[in-house]
C-alpha cells in the first residue's frame, strides 16, 4: 500500500528524474558559471577589436565593437618582441610538459604497481607538499636554482615545475584503475617492470597523460611570478613577463593590452584543441574508474 502511495505521488518520474524546477535551476547555474568564466574572455576579445574612437569605459558597455579593427594587434607586435617572448615560453612549456609526462608517469606507476619500502611514506610526503602554497617555498626554490647556476636561464624557470605532485597523483590514480590481471599476465609471460609499464600501463592511460600534458602546459605558459623572479635579461623573458611592457607603454590604451592577452591565449587554444580528444577520454576514465 505504501509503495503504491509513493508511486502515485512521484507520478511517471523516477526518484532520480529531476523536476522541471530543478532543471531550470541547473540551467540558471550553468548560465551564471558561463558568464563568470567566459565573460571576462569575451570582454577582452571585444576590447582588443575596438577602435580608438570607441570608449571602453562607457557606462553602457557593449560586447560588439562598432568599428572592428586589428590595429591593436599590430601595435602590440610593434611595441614588444612578442614572437621572441612566445618562443621563450614555448621552450619553458615544452620542458615542463616533457618532464611531467616522463616524471609523473614513472612516479605514478611506481606508487601504483611496484612494491617497495616506504611507498606509503612517499605518498604521504607528496600529499603534504600539496598542502603548502607555492609562495611558501619560492625563496628556497630560488636559492636552489641560483646555487645550481641556473638563475636567469629558461631551464631555471622550467625546472621547479618539471614534475608536479598533482600530476603524479593523477597518474597513480590512472594506473591503479588498470586491471591487475593485465600485469599478472605480463609477469607470467616474463615481462619486467619496464616492459609492463610501456606495453601494459602506458597504452591504458593515454587519456590521463593528455590531461597531465594540458595542465602542465597551461601552468607553465601562464606562470608570471616565478619567471619574473628568475629572469633578469629582457631577451629571455617569457610572454607573460614580456607583456608587462604593454601595460607600461600603453597604460592609457587598454585595447593594445587586451590584444596582447589575446595573443598569449592562442597557443593554449591550439594545444588544447590538439589534445582535446584524449583529454575528455582521460576525464571520463578518471570519473568512471578512479
C-alpha positions, 0 to 999 in steps of 0.5 A: 500500500505504501509503495503504491502511495509513493508511486502515485505521488512521484507520478511517471518520474523516477526518484532520480528524474529531476523536476522541471524546477530543478532543471531550470535551476541547473540551467540558471547555474550553468548560465551564471558559471558561463558568464563568470568564466567566459565573460571576462574572455569575451570582454577582452576579445571585444576590447582588443577589436575596438577602435580608438574612437570607441570608449571602453569605459562607457557606462553602457558597455557593449560586447560588439565593437562598432568599428572592428579593427586589428590595429591593436594587434599590430601595435602590440607586435610593434611595441614588444618582441612578442614572437621572441617572448612566445618562443621563450615560453614555448621552450619553458612549456615544452620542458615542463610538459616533457618532464611531467609526462616522463616524471609523473608517469614513472612516479605514478606507476611506481606508487601504483604497481611496484612494491617497495619500502616506504611507498606509503611514506612517499605518498604521504610526503607528496600529499603534504607538499600539496598542502603548502602554497607555492609562495611558501617555498619560492625563496628556497626554490630560488636559492636552489636554482641560483646555487645550481647556476641556473638563475636567469636561464629558461631551464631555471624557470622550467625546472621547479615545475618539471614534475608536479605532485598533482600530476603524479597523483593523477597518474597513480590514480590512472594506473591503479584503475588498470586491471591487475590481471593485465600485469599478472599476465605480463609477469607470467609471460616474463615481462619486467617492470619496464616492459609492463609499464610501456606495453601494459600501463602506458597504452591504458592511460593515454587519456590521463597523460593528455590531461597531465600534458594540458595542465602542465602546459597551461601552468607553465605558459601562464606562470608570471611570478616565478619567471619574473623572479628568475629572469633578469635579461629582457631577451629571455623573458617569457610572454607573460613577463614580456607583456608587462611592457604593454601595460607600461607603454600603453597604460592609457590604451587598454585595447593594445593590452587586451590584444596582447592577452589575446595573443598569449591565449592562442597557443593554449587554444591550439594545444588544447584543441590538439589534445582535446580528444584524449583529454575528455577520454582521460576525464571520463576514465578518471570519473568512471574508474578512479 
